[in-house]
């Protein structure tokens, strides 16, 4: 079982989108996902996604998932990810 922690003081639309993104990622890359968290990155990124191995196939699945969630909420370009491997953090 993978540890899971969800902490939200007041749910905002972005929090709901991130929860949906997490579900999509679990469906697509379950064994490779380590962490999904909101961030305020210096480069405009707002979501950190940590994976076990940062491979092209996994990155493609992440971007497909992001696109689906943004389309679902009619919010293209809302999720700006920082994708890192476990050994980069």
Secondary structure, DSSP 8 states (H G I E B T S, - for coil): --------SS--HHHHHHHHHHHHHHHHHGGGEEEEEE---TTS--EEEEESS--HHHHHHHHHHHHHHHHHTT-TT---EEEEEGGG-
